[in-house]
Every structure is written in structure tokens, then in C-alpha cells.
């Protein structure tokens, strides 16, 4: 027996991570009577009651095993005092006492050891100042999780024991209160314990099941009579016996449904399902919803994860809904969603990823159980998918990318498929340079050459109803290859950067088109001509640029200087007229002259319906000009700044003007003058962007009569506006301002390094992340008291005849009313119309500790609805929830 008595600090190796019981708040759980067999207590000088010591415990270590045949030595220490009763073989430890025996560890305020009966008794003590019960026993055996209690009695020889008011976490569930008796190393008997998902014994929103009698094993609790209790109030919901799993791995089981009534579909049984935990890397969840009027929904979701390799999620859903009259055919909908990502270190040089979202255009509207309250899904106009594979050959300039793409217009109900698209690229090389070159590059060694090849098989804008017809792929599939060879030369000539180059593009197709007019018609008929067809084009370019600096200095004030940097660029571009008949890329269809119709002529490109198009008509030989400007100010350092360096503040991060003058054009040689700019204010917190176009030519408005109505049309003339003393006409202008503000924006905190990543997270973290990804609204950060995102946009267009403007403000964010209440909002306000958008939505969250209360509300518009959900936070009981909602399709009964 080894023990010691000492004063000062004593560090306990077992961390107290167990639930703490409070003598005031948890007085209902503190029902343990004092041990009447203990020696009558006396004051030990610290205000705690303890037996009267008969002798001071000798600190000499005794290494001889006891006569009882103990395999190991009991080690005991106490921070306050210790003594031993040699006659009765009793040891007493006071003040942060600690006892260890083999794999058993115990910490408590008071510990008594009975060597005769091989018993250890431990309890806390009453603090004389706060009158609260402190120093509760904290015990641990082997690899089991620590258990806190009010008191315990343990036989260290047979490893049996009894615990009063235990508090322990068991695989995401918590057991507290009552009594527990350890029968052997694998079984524990419970009496009047509370089985709960809350990590505090008696929170205000406590929810749990009181097990009057039960046996706890490694992976399960088998109970006798049990009843439900909320906030300490028993409910008349009881079972004669029960089975409560405590899994340490994925376990298959039934998912209980919810009941209710839908105004149009009738009574329903929603989200009846079954979960299958195949192994540690993959699981499958099957869900179904049934409606009394014949509609139903089916879905299957599979998650998979191979650590350090790949991970993903696959969801298949199908629905049959009848929103019409009885006897009308049901509307069939389906949807497939697949995401896959590969660890970049799994196969160096090779990548594979997938993001698929495809289905019928009415799926998100009809399948209300899955998507009714996802406003983004309901209002989206497009679905896009991509499955891509990439390969880089190490040590070579070559790389390959292959992808399958899908684009679906939900409004037009059309589908575009790319089956597949590939690109083979060669990085730019310097063919005249050598690796062992010594000295500076010669001018010819600066010449670079590149190459790229892209190809595709494409179905473009196919109606959904025709997508799977037999002749769709044979007649409407478009194929093509495009080669590009860029050649460039760059050099620095004094203060100027000079560049020149050429680009050649070659396109190969297996079909082209011809147009013709039938006799007596005004509409051209398009014929597809099979056979190989090629189109080649080239262009030449050259240009130079420089930078001009200007600085304005100030002797007074906080601003010491303002610097302006101007970057002018001039380029020359040449491109021949590929619309010339000699190239054969363009043809003219002429109709026959008939009464009462004259002849019609239409010029067209034989590649206009091809995937990469054809060369553009018109000769181009001109000069392009652009001017970029940046302005920034330098401020004096603050008096508290010990570095003495001034602070640079950007005033205008970019202002660019550009235009092009085509000498080869017969008129209107100057293109529109474009301008754009961007900057940021409020210490880079709010971004500002603007752009516009000026028309430099005079535009006349002419009248015509069509179908008995007076109509206006525009006719530009070859005369500049400044020749008439006028400024160029502003043809279009857009302005936007966006920013996200919160307390962290104004008072940023240094980033804390996080060791956990997708590759290093443990299974519990991975399960939590999967839950957040499946329901982002389930995670609310109450640590940020408020957050607001503002996006203001203004658009103006003017073509003289018609002028239009749009002026909107988009607001989104959240605010914490208290530490437990948070409100989220998302709305658009049309300043011109003076009304809120129909997409306005609100969400209210209440943190109920082990429960979550959420309310989603769309107050008006077509999608007007609400949804109130009360659910358990614990991931193992995610299906335990109470929901009340109004579907947007039932707006007639909404109030």
C-alpha cells in the first residue's frame, strides 16, 4: 500500500470530462443517503466532514502484495490529508484523493479503503462556503469511458460495484441519475436511470426515457418498464420493456415516418425508410412517402468514403403525383444527384470528379416532401452536371481532360448534352531555346509555340420529350474537332513591353448545312449534308504597353501623397475576310421570283449550326487602344505604430477605357468605347464595380409603317457625335455594390490552425460533417451576433427609342436576439417598383440545448409557406422530430 499526504497543487491525469451535477439545480438527483457505516465525522479543519484520524499514514512505500492475493499494488494519494487505521485495516483519504489499482482509476474528494472486504468507498463533500456538493467521484476502468457519480462502492478484487446517481456518456447518449450496479466486466444493472441525448443532467429542455429497471451491455440496454420524461415531468407514455442500442459502428434499422394531411394529395405517411450500414465505408438510406390519393415518392441515398482515396454521395429519387382531377394521369418525375471527389494525393497526376444534378423539369415543384422549403431549388432555372477525368504526364508538357456534361433549361424544358468533350493540351514551348543555355536569351529564343486540341459530341437544346427517341442521336448529334496553334514573341524594349504573335485555328466536322427556298415560300429550308468539312482561319497581332507614374505630395494633413499609375496599351490586329466566296465558308441562298413575292436572298455560313461554329466574315485590320488607371493614397503612420511606415489606401483599384479602330471597314470604323472600374471602401469591406458603353456615332431615328402601325427604327450614320459638339451617347451602364459585414470584419481575429481535415477527421467528425452537408440549416453559429450581406445593383440601357432601368437591393444575413435565439433573412427589394420580392424568406432558430427549434417562413408570393420543426440534435436520433408545415401548393388554405 502506498499513499502520501501533502499540500499544494496536485495534477490529476484523468481529465474531468464527465457531466457535473449541481447541488442546487440538480437537487432532485442528489438522493443518496450518507454512509451510516462510516466512522462518525468530525471537522477536518477545511470545513468538510470526515472520520476522526487515529494516526497519520506513513508515506513509506510497501511493495509486498497483501495476503489477499492481490496481483497489483494499490496506489493512493491525497492533497489534504490521509490516515490509516491499522487495527481495522482502513485507509482514509481527504481532499482531491486518487486511487489506482491495475486498470481502475478513481478521483474523489473523500475515499475510504477497506482492506478486509476489498472495498473502496468514494464520495464528494459539502463546500462550507457555497453549500454545494463538490468533488464527486470520477471513476474509470480499462478502456471504458469515465463515470461521474455522487458516491460509489467498489470491490477491487471482484471488480463489482455500486454507483449512486451515475452520469456517463455512452456513444452519443447519456445516462444519469438513479443507481447502477456493476455485475461483471460487461454488464451493469440500472435502476431509475435516465437515458437521454442531453449532455447535462437537468437542462431546462430536458428530454429522456426513465428506465426503472434494466441491464446495460456493451452495445445495448435491455430494460423493463420505462416512461418518457421532459424537463423532469413524467409523461403518460410508457412501455413495458424496451431495447436501446448503444452502437459503436453503423447499424441498420427502420426509420419511423411522420403522419399528416396534404390539401391536394390527401393523408400521407412521409419518410418511412430503412437505413443499411453496409460497412465503415458505405451506407444506404431508402425513403418513401405515400399519399391516400394515389401519389407516392421513392428515394435512395448512398454515402461512401474511402479515407485518403475518395468520397461522395449518390441520390436517386422518383415520384408519381396527381394534382389534377380524379382519373387524370399522374405526373412522373425523377432526379439523380451525384457528387464525387478524389483526394489529390491518391493518384498524383490523375484527377476524377463528378457533380451531377439531372432530372425532369418539374421534379423540384412536384416532389414537395423533398424540396418544398428549399427556395433556391424551387426557383432555379438550370440544372448542370459534369463528370471529368484529368491526366498530367509528369516530365512532359502534355495533359488530357475528358468530361461528360449536361445542361438543362427548366423553363424551356430543353436539354443539352456533351458526350463527351475532351481536350489535349501542350504547354507553350520555346523551340529555339536550350536547357543548357548560358547567358541571356537571344531574340529568337523568346519565340514560344503551343498547341491544343478539343473535341466534342453534342446534342444541343433537345426538348425533354424527344431526348430518348431513337432518331435523336442519329440525326441531331453534332461532332467536331478544333485545333489551335498559338505562336508568340515577347520582349522588353526600354520602358516598353512589346509582344507579337499569330494564331491559327483549324476546325473539322463530319457534316455541314445548305439552305434553300421552296417555290412560293419566304422561309429558308436547312438541309444537313454528311461528309468531312474543314474550316481554317488565322490572325496576326502585335502590341506594346508601358506604365506612367504621377505623384502628388502633401505637406499637411494625414495624407502624405497620392499616386496615379496609368498603363496605356496599343495593339495592331489583322484578320482576312473569311466571308469571301473564295474560301467557300459562306454561301447565298436565292429564292425563285414568284407573284406576288419577289426574290429573296440570304447569306449564311455552312458551319453556323456546328459545335464550334466557323470563321467570322469581314476583314479586320486596325488598332486597339486601352488605358488602365489606378489611384492610391499614402497615409501618415499612427502615433501608436512603432514601425513608422505609412499605410497605403486604394482609392481607385482600376479604371479602364478601351476601343478599336478598323481601317479595313468601309464605314463606322470606330467601335464602341467601353469603360469599367472597380474599387473598395470601408477598409476593403465593401466592393464597388461599374461598367458601361459609349456610342461615338450619330444615330438617327426613322419612322415606318408596318401592319398599319407607326414604328421607329434606328439608323447609325458615319458621323461622330463630337463633330456636332455632343458627347458620345451612353448606351449602357451598370453599377453594383456588395459587402458582408459582421463583428469579425471590424475586429478580425488571428486564424487558429486546425489539425483536422477531410483526410484526418475521425468517424464522429465525418458523420457530423455529413449531417451538416445534407442539411446546412441544421448548423447555426451563435458565436457571431450579427451578419449582413448587401448587394445593390443598378442597370441602365438606352437605344434612343426605348430606355430601361433596374434598381434593386438584395439583403441577407442573420442576427442573434439572445444567446439562444437567431433570426435569418433573405430578401430583394425593387426600388423602382417599390416592393419586396416574392423570394423573401425568414428563418428563426432556437437553441434548446439537446433540441433544435427551427421555423422557415415565406410570407408572400407563389411559394408562400411555413415550416416548424422541433428535432433532437444527437445524430443517432435525427429522425426523432416533430414538424408542422404548410406547403406552398396549399396557399388557398394558408393563414
GIFEN-V226079 format. One record per residue. N is the residue number from 0. RES is the residue in one small letter. PHI is phi in whole degrees, 0 to 359 (none if undefined). Layout:
# GIFEN-V226079
N;RES;PHI
N;RES;PHI
This chain:
# GIFEN-V226079
0;x;none
1;x;234
2;x;211
3;x;210
4;x;239
5;x;205
6;x;243
7;x;112
8;x;272
9;x;223
10;x;267
11;x;272
12;x;286
13;x;275
14;x;286
15;x;278
16;x;256
17;x;265
18;x;305
19;x;260
20;x;268
21;x;254
22;x;291
23;x;272
24;x;288
25;x;251
26;x;295
27;x;293
28;x;273
29;x;270
30;x;244
31;x;280
32;x;279
33;x;297
34;x;288
35;x;284
36;x;273
37;x;285
38;x;305
39;x;310
40;x;281
41;x;223
42;x;289
43;x;266
44;x;96
45;x;251
46;x;93
47;x;263
48;x;272
49;x;202
50;x;296
51;x;287
52;x;291
53;x;259
54;x;198
55;x;276
56;x;291
57;x;288
58;x;277
59;x;292
60;x;278
61;x;252
62;x;264
63;x;272
64;x;299
65;x;288
66;x;293
67;x;289
68;x;83
69;x;293
70;x;282
71;x;227
72;x;262
73;x;278
74;x;249
75;x;218
76;x;220
77;x;214
78;x;278
79;x;269
80;x;204
81;x;213
82;x;208
83;x;229
84;x;257
85;x;293
86;x;294
87;x;263
88;x;53
89;x;240
90;x;239
91;x;233
92;x;234
93;x;231
94;x;78
95;x;50
96;x;281
97;x;216
98;x;229
99;x;229
100;x;212
101;x;52
102;x;263
103;x;262
104;x;230
105;x;216
106;x;235
107;x;196
108;x;286
109;x;221
110;x;226
111;x;237
112;x;245
113;x;252
114;x;287
115;x;295
116;x;259
117;x;58
118;x;245
119;x;237
120;x;247
121;x;222
122;x;203
123;x;268
124;x;208
125;x;271
126;x;286
127;x;293
128;x;274
129;x;268
130;x;60
131;x;248
132;x;277
133;x;235
134;x;67
135;x;298
136;x;297
137;x;232
138;x;241
139;x;207
140;x;236
141;x;57
142;x;270
143;x;290
144;x;282
145;x;300
146;x;233
147;x;266
148;x;201
149;x;281
150;x;199
151;x;209
152;x;229
153;x;227
154;x;265
155;x;284
156;x;268
157;x;268
158;x;64
159;x;262
160;x;189
161;x;224
162;x;234
163;x;256
164;x;52
165;x;289
166;x;215
167;x;214
168;x;261
169;x;231
170;x;53
171;x;89
172;x;246
173;x;233
174;x;243
175;x;211
176;x;76
177;x;69
178;x;225
179;x;225
180;x;236
181;x;278
182;x;272
183;x;203
184;x;288
185;x;241
186;x;229
187;x;226
188;x;266
189;x;247
190;x;215
191;x;55
192;x;265
193;x;253
194;x;263
195;x;216
196;x;261
197;x;272
198;x;268
199;x;237
200;x;297
201;x;220
202;x;288
203;x;299
204;x;253
205;x;297
206;x;225
207;x;187
208;x;242
209;x;273
210;x;263
211;x;292
212;x;214
213;x;189
214;x;240
215;x;257
216;x;244
217;x;298
218;x;242
219;x;199
220;x;234
221;x;255
222;x;240
223;x;269
224;x;301
225;x;214
226;x;219
227;x;273
228;x;220
229;x;233
230;x;53
231;x;80
232;x;256
233;x;289
234;x;255
235;x;283
236;x;235
237;x;224
238;x;228
239;x;288
240;x;206
241;x;206
242;x;226
243;x;242
244;x;285
245;x;232
246;x;286
247;x;254
248;x;209
249;x;295
250;x;228
251;x;285
252;x;179
253;x;276
254;x;257
255;x;287
256;x;272
257;x;245
258;x;244
259;x;173
260;x;224
261;x;251
262;x;299
263;x;255
264;x;261
265;x;92
266;x;294
267;x;225
268;x;235
269;x;255
270;x;59
271;x;276
272;x;207
273;x;215
274;x;255
275;x;239
276;x;270
277;x;296
278;x;201
279;x;288
280;x;251
281;x;208
282;x;217
283;x;222
284;x;237
285;x;256
286;x;230
287;x;213
288;x;226
289;x;239
290;x;236
291;x;292
292;x;266
293;x;103
294;x;278
295;x;204
296;x;222
297;x;231
298;x;207
299;x;223
300;x;235
301;x;234
302;x;248
303;x;219
304;x;206
305;x;243
306;x;303
307;x;68
308;x;239
309;x;198
310;x;198
311;x;184
312;x;212
313;x;233
314;x;231
315;x;241
316;x;223
317;x;217
318;x;218
319;x;231
320;x;231
321;x;233
322;x;264
323;x;267
324;x;282
325;x;298
326;x;97
327;x;292
328;x;294
329;x;285
330;x;269
331;x;263
332;x;226
333;x;215
334;x;205
335;x;232
336;x;229
337;x;218
338;x;234
339;x;216
340;x;224
341;x;243
342;x;296
343;x;299
344;x;269
345;x;291
346;x;226
347;x;304
348;x;91
349;x;232
350;x;229
351;x;213
352;x;212
353;x;213
354;x;215
355;x;243
356;x;213
357;x;221
358;x;166
359;x;286
360;x;292
361;x;260
362;x;298
363;x;289
364;x;274
365;x;280
366;x;276
367;x;293
368;x;296
369;x;268
370;x;229
371;x;301
372;x;248
373;x;263
374;x;298
375;x;295
376;x;290
377;x;292
378;x;260
379;x;288
380;x;254
381;x;223
382;x;241
383;x;227
384;x;220
385;x;204
386;x;237
387;x;229
388;x;229
389;x;230
390;x;218
391;x;241
392;x;272
393;x;297
394;x;85
395;x;233
396;x;273
397;x;258
398;x;210
399;x;229
400;x;226
401;x;233
402;x;214
403;x;244
404;x;239
405;x;216
406;x;223
407;x;229
408;x;268
409;x;288
410;x;284
411;x;277
412;x;58
413;x;237
414;x;231
415;x;240
416;x;239
417;x;238
418;x;227
419;x;258
420;x;241
421;x;226
422;x;218
423;x;240
424;x;236
425;x;239
426;x;298
427;x;297
428;x;239
429;x;251
430;x;294
431;x;261
432;x;260
433;x;233
434;x;292
435;x;264
436;x;294
437;x;242
438;x;94
439;x;286
440;x;290
441;x;284
442;x;298
443;x;285
444;x;282
445;x;272
446;x;287
447;x;239
448;x;226
449;x;229
450;x;206
451;x;213
452;x;229
453;x;234
454;x;212
455;x;203
456;x;237
457;x;228
458;x;251
459;x;250
460;x;52
461;x;269
462;x;302
463;x;304
464;x;293
465;x;256
466;x;297
467;x;257
468;x;283
469;x;294
470;x;269
471;x;294
472;x;284
473;x;281
474;x;254
475;x;244
476;x;283
477;x;250
478;x;234
479;x;188
480;x;232
481;x;226
482;x;254
483;x;224
484;x;232
485;x;267
486;x;237
487;x;220
488;x;219
489;x;230
490;x;205
491;x;251
492;x;243
493;x;67
494;x;268
495;x;244
496;x;259
497;x;250
498;x;214
499;x;211
500;x;182
501;x;218
502;x;224
503;x;242
504;x;234
505;x;235
506;x;239
507;x;239
508;x;227
509;x;258
510;x;200
511;x;216
512;x;237
513;x;225
514;x;243
515;x;207
516;x;246
517;x;284
518;x;297
519;x;82
520;x;241
521;x;249
522;x;258
523;x;282
524;x;256
525;x;258
526;x;247
527;x;265
528;x;251
529;x;283
530;x;131
531;x;291
532;x;219
533;x;235
534;x;216
535;x;239
536;x;213
537;x;215
538;x;210
539;x;240
540;x;211
541;x;204
542;x;188
543;x;212
544;x;212
545;x;209
546;x;233
547;x;241
548;x;245
549;x;219
550;x;232
551;x;245
552;x;257
553;x;233
554;x;265
555;x;239
556;x;88
557;x;282
558;x;272
559;x;268
560;x;196
561;x;233
562;x;248
563;x;243
564;x;244
565;x;245
566;x;238
567;x;276
568;x;223
569;x;233
570;x;225
571;x;242
572;x;230
573;x;228
574;x;207
575;x;289
576;x;274
577;x;279
578;x;275
579;x;296
580;x;302
581;x;295
582;x;282
583;x;79
584;x;275
585;x;237
586;x;226
587;x;235
588;x;262
589;x;238
590;x;272
591;x;281
592;x;282
593;x;226
594;x;270
595;x;264
596;x;263
597;x;283
598;x;278
599;x;236
600;x;231
601;x;224
602;x;267
603;x;213
604;x;262
605;x;288
606;x;248
607;x;292
608;x;256
609;x;277
610;x;293
611;x;250
612;x;68
613;x;223
614;x;298
615;x;277
616;x;280
617;x;95
618;x;275
619;x;230
620;x;210
621;x;200
622;x;243
623;x;256
624;x;226
625;x;217
626;x;222
627;x;249
628;x;227
629;x;227
630;x;227
631;x;218
632;x;245
633;x;243
634;x;258
635;x;292
636;x;292
637;x;289
638;x;297
639;x;273
640;x;274
641;x;281
642;x;287
643;x;75
644;x;266
645;x;285
646;x;258
647;x;266
648;x;238
649;x;288
650;x;263
651;x;222
652;x;280
653;x;183
654;x;216
655;x;240
656;x;241
657;x;209
658;x;198
659;x;215
660;x;243
661;x;261
662;x;291
663;x;279
664;x;286
665;x;281
666;x;200
667;x;50
668;x;287
669;x;272
670;x;283
671;x;301
672;x;268
673;x;259
674;x;219
675;x;204
676;x;202
677;x;204
678;x;200
679;x;215
680;x;230
681;x;54
682;x;59
683;x;66
684;x;267
685;x;239
686;x;261
687;x;235
688;x;228
689;x;209
690;x;200
691;x;189
692;x;221
693;x;251
694;x;262
695;x;277
696;x;256
697;x;286
698;x;241
699;x;260
700;x;255
701;x;241
702;x;252
703;x;211
704;x;246
705;x;225
706;x;55
707;x;76
708;x;237
709;x;279
710;x;231
711;x;256
712;x;219
713;x;258
714;x;220
715;x;286
716;x;240
717;x;280
718;x;210
719;x;284
720;x;293
721;x;289
722;x;291
723;x;260
724;x;74
725;x;242
726;x;281
727;x;307
728;x;286
729;x;285
730;x;273
731;x;205
732;x;205
733;x;223
734;x;220
735;x;219
736;x;220
737;x;219
738;x;190
739;x;233
740;x;239
741;x;199
742;x;303
743;x;292
744;x;292
745;x;274
746;x;230
747;x;295
748;x;252
749;x;297
750;x;293
751;x;265
752;x;297
753;x;249
754;x;278
755;x;280
756;x;230
757;x;299
758;x;270
759;x;252
760;x;291
761;x;277
762;x;302
763;x;294
764;x;293
765;x;295
766;x;294
767;x;295
768;x;294
769;x;297
770;x;294
771;x;295
772;x;294
773;x;285
774;x;216
775;x;302
776;x;291
777;x;285
778;x;252
779;x;236
780;x;267
781;x;278
782;x;285
783;x;261
784;x;292
785;x;203
786;x;206
787;x;221
788;x;243
789;x;240
790;x;220
791;x;254
792;x;223
793;x;227
794;x;230
795;x;224
796;x;223
797;x;214
798;x;241
799;x;74
800;x;289
801;x;231
802;x;233
803;x;225
804;x;223
805;x;220
806;x;218
807;x;227
808;x;233
809;x;248
810;x;238
811;x;205
812;x;158
813;x;205
814;x;214
815;x;268
816;x;291
817;x;224
818;x;290
819;x;240
820;x;249
821;x;221
822;x;242
823;x;250
824;x;215
825;x;203
826;x;205
827;x;237
828;x;237
829;x;272
830;x;292
831;x;287
832;x;277
833;x;70
834;x;211
835;x;280
836;x;286
837;x;292
838;x;273
839;x;295
840;x;216
841;x;230
842;x;220
843;x;240
844;x;239
845;x;232
846;x;278
847;x;256
848;x;66
849;x;268
850;x;235
851;x;233
852;x;246
853;x;229
854;x;229
855;x;252
856;x;221
857;x;251
858;x;287
859;x;206
860;x;94
861;x;298
862;x;264
863;x;302
864;x;189
865;x;214
866;x;209
867;x;243
868;x;228
869;x;241
870;x;217
871;x;281
872;x;287
873;x;303
874;x;296
875;x;291
876;x;239
877;x;295
878;x;274
879;x;272
880;x;207
881;x;240
882;x;230
883;x;225
884;x;209
885;x;234
886;x;289
887;x;294
888;x;284
889;x;252
890;x;297
891;x;295
892;x;254
893;x;278
894;x;208
